[in-house]
Amino acid sequence: MKNYDIALVGFGNVNRTLAQIIGEDQERMAAELGFTLRVTGVIDLRLGAVIAPTGVDLSALLELEPGSTFAGLEGFRELSNEEFIRTVPADIVAEATYTNPADGEPAVSHVRWALESGKSVCTTNKGPVAFAAEELTRLAGERGVHFEFEGAVMSGTPVIRLAAGPLKGVGITGFSGILNGTSNYILGRMEAGLSQMAAIEEAQDYGYAEADPTADIGGSDVRLKVMVLAHELLGVRLASSDVATEGITGITAEMIEQARAESKRWKLIGTARRDTDGVVTASVGPRLLDDDHPLSGIRAATNAVTFHTRYLGDVTIAGPGAGRVETAYALLSDLIAIDAAERR
Ligand SMILES: NC(=O)c1ccc[n+]([C@@H]2O[C@H](COP(=O)([O-])OP(=O)(O)OC[C@H]3O[C@@H](n4cnc5c(N)ncnc54)[C@H](OP(=O)(O)O)[C@@H]3O)[C@@H](O)[C@H]2O)c1
């Protein structure tokens, strides 16, 4: 049975859940997927690093008391991220550190170091994909390894792979999407009569919104996803400044009420389209959609993307855009893709 050794960079919600899945679901994976996974190293900003070439004791890591670190665990090492990533005995690095919306660092470097040292990479981090997908994909090709990032947009809902696989050749001319569950949830709650502030507080209580919701409601999270999709679906590299961005903070209760009276809904839409001259125009902003628009019915924290295509017209996929299990599944789907590529 084929085995892949995995190193986890960042040990927060997503990589912790991947570790749990690897620890608990090994038998099913072996039977269904035809390979096994073994975690041989983990590094995290606060927790430190462990390396164990025969497999890290995952239960010891997952059962750590709050506030404690990896110090004292078997295999504990004091290493910089670069030393860890370059030397850890692993076939694949799963990068799930924080997303830096300014330039993608240090995650871009994490991915580069892994690929340079002959390891494939899967990541849920939008940063390296939005800012350096071209360079990193080329580097992976040069080193004969793989760079996969399904979770960068809509967590485990297969948007990037759908476009690259089943929809290949359909002629994607653009896309429009609800790409931020928090802002969609807030708009929905405003339709139910809440003020924007009350809806934000409720989203925070349910864990949809961060303590600082600026990236979600100000549009910058969607802007990064539009940059990722523009590259993957339309083959263009956009800078942040190429994507005119507006959030939902200007949407008032009166605007919501007026829209409902006209059988319309406000949605935060990220979009990019190629015009007949080949120029791609991208934007993020609140749009007023008719009730029969395919994105109008997307409720609560669900995400959706409509691909505008030459041969099929509009094709829409909806599903979760966040969540620790949903996003850890994105990494698993990347690992499955890497295995499939290895077997070709
Ligand atoms: N959770 C989701 O629903 C979701 C969905 C789609 C995409 N993503 C993306 O997936 C990534 C991980 O998300 P998450 O929810 O797991 O975040 P998280 O819970 O904040 O975990 C990130 C972990 O990485 C650590 N870290 C930060 N900088 C680091 C560095 N330079 N070196 C080593 N470790 C570092 C953090 O340590 P500290 O806590 O000490 O800073 C934390 O333990 C993010 O980029 C996120 O945007 C998440």
The ligand as an SDF file (V2000), in Angstrom:
LIG
                    3D

 48 52  0  0  0  0  0  0  0  0999 V2000
  -10.8880   27.7290    8.9230 N   0  0  0  0  0  0  0  0  0  0  0  0
  -11.5180   27.8930    7.7640 C   0  0  0  0  0  0  0  0  0  0  0  0
  -12.7390   27.7470    7.6810 O   0  0  0  0  0  0  0  0  0  0  0  0
  -10.7480   28.2290    6.5160 C   0  0  0  0  0  0  0  0  0  0  0  0
  -11.4050   28.1840    5.2620 C   0  0  0  0  0  0  0  0  0  0  0  0
  -10.6750   28.4300    4.0860 C   0  0  0  0  0  0  0  0  0  0  0  0
   -9.3310   28.7820    4.1980 C   0  0  0  0  0  0  0  0  0  0  0  0
   -8.7420   28.8590    5.4390 N   0  0  0  0  0  0  0  0  0  0  0  0
   -7.3400   29.2420    5.5130 C   0  0  0  0  0  0  0  0  0  0  0  0
   -6.5810   28.1560    6.0470 O   0  0  0  0  0  0  0  0  0  0  0  0
   -5.4950   28.6590    6.8410 C   0  0  0  0  0  0  0  0  0  0  0  0
   -5.5670   28.0550    8.2360 C   0  0  0  0  0  0  0  0  0  0  0  0
   -6.8210   28.3680    8.8150 O   0  0  0  0  0  0  0  0  0  0  0  0
   -7.1270   27.9960   10.3230 P   0  0  0  0  0  0  0  0  0  0  0  0
   -8.5800   28.2200   10.5070 O   0  0  0  0  0  0  0  0  0  0  0  0
   -6.5250   26.6910   10.6540 O   0  0  0  0  0  0  0  0  0  0  0  0
   -6.3300   29.1530   11.0630 O   0  0  0  0  0  0  0  0  0  0  0  0
   -5.8020   29.1350   12.5800 P   0  0  0  0  0  0  0  0  0  0  0  0
   -6.7080   28.3070   13.4260 O   0  0  0  0  0  0  0  0  0  0  0  0
   -5.5370   30.5480   12.9310 O   0  0  0  0  0  0  0  0  0  0  0  0
   -4.4190   28.3360   12.4670 O   0  0  0  0  0  0  0  0  0  0  0  0
   -3.2590   28.8510   11.9090 C   0  0  0  0  0  0  0  0  0  0  0  0
   -2.1200   28.3160   12.7240 C   0  0  0  0  0  0  0  0  0  0  0  0
   -0.8940   28.6710   12.0990 O   0  0  0  0  0  0  0  0  0  0  0  0
   -0.0450   29.2380   13.0870 C   0  0  0  0  0  0  0  0  0  0  0  0
    0.8840   30.1360   12.4420 N   0  0  0  0  0  0  0  0  0  0  0  0
    0.6940   31.4370   12.0960 C   0  0  0  0  0  0  0  0  0  0  0  0
    1.8000   31.9170   11.5010 N   0  0  0  0  0  0  0  0  0  0  0  0
    2.7120   30.9130   11.5050 C   0  0  0  0  0  0  0  0  0  0  0  0
    4.0470   30.7860   11.0910 C   0  0  0  0  0  0  0  0  0  0  0  0
    4.6900   31.8120   10.5400 N   0  0  0  0  0  0  0  0  0  0  0  0
    4.6790   29.6130   11.2550 N   0  0  0  0  0  0  0  0  0  0  0  0
    4.0580   28.5540   11.8470 C   0  0  0  0  0  0  0  0  0  0  0  0
    2.7870   28.6150   12.2700 N   0  0  0  0  0  0  0  0  0  0  0  0
    2.1190   29.7680   12.1040 C   0  0  0  0  0  0  0  0  0  0  0  0
   -0.9730   29.9270   14.0410 C   0  0  0  0  0  0  0  0  0  0  0  0
   -0.3140   30.1790   15.2650 O   0  0  0  0  0  0  0  0  0  0  0  0
   -0.8780   31.3850   16.2070 P   0  0  0  0  0  0  0  0  0  0  0  0
   -2.2870   31.0030   16.5480 O   0  0  0  0  0  0  0  0  0  0  0  0
    0.0570   31.3580   17.3730 O   0  0  0  0  0  0  0  0  0  0  0  0
   -0.7900   32.6320   15.3940 O   0  0  0  0  0  0  0  0  0  0  0  0
   -2.0940   28.9050   14.1600 C   0  0  0  0  0  0  0  0  0  0  0  0
   -1.8020   27.8940   15.0830 O   0  0  0  0  0  0  0  0  0  0  0  0
   -5.6340   30.1800    6.8320 C   0  0  0  0  0  0  0  0  0  0  0  0
   -4.7680   30.7120    5.8540 O   0  0  0  0  0  0  0  0  0  0  0  0
   -7.0940   30.4010    6.4540 C   0  0  0  0  0  0  0  0  0  0  0  0
   -7.2910   31.6360    5.8070 O   0  0  0  0  0  0  0  0  0  0  0  0
   -9.4110   28.5780    6.5860 C   0  0  0  0  0  0  0  0  0  0  0  0
  1  2  1  0
  2  3  2  0
  2  4  1  0
  4  5  1  0
  4 48  2  0
  5  6  2  0
  6  7  1  0
  7  8  2  0
  8  9  1  0
  8 48  1  0
  9 10  1  0
  9 46  1  0
 10 11  1  0
 11 12  1  0
 11 44  1  0
 12 13  1  0
 13 14  1  0
 14 15  2  0
 14 16  1  0
 14 17  1  0
 17 18  1  0
 18 19  2  0
 18 20  1  0
 18 21  1  0
 21 22  1  0
 22 23  1  0
 23 24  1  0
 23 42  1  0
 24 25  1  0
 25 26  1  0
 25 36  1  0
 26 27  1  0
 26 35  1  0
 27 28  2  0
 28 29  1  0
 29 30  1  0
 29 35  2  0
 30 31  1  0
 30 32  2  0
 32 33  1  0
 33 34  2  0
 34 35  1  0
 36 37  1  0
 36 42  1  0
 37 38  1  0
 38 39  2  0
 38 40  1  0
 38 41  1  0
 42 43  1  0
 44 45  1  0
 44 46  1  0
 46 47  1  0
M  CHG  2   8   1  16  -1
M  END
$$$$
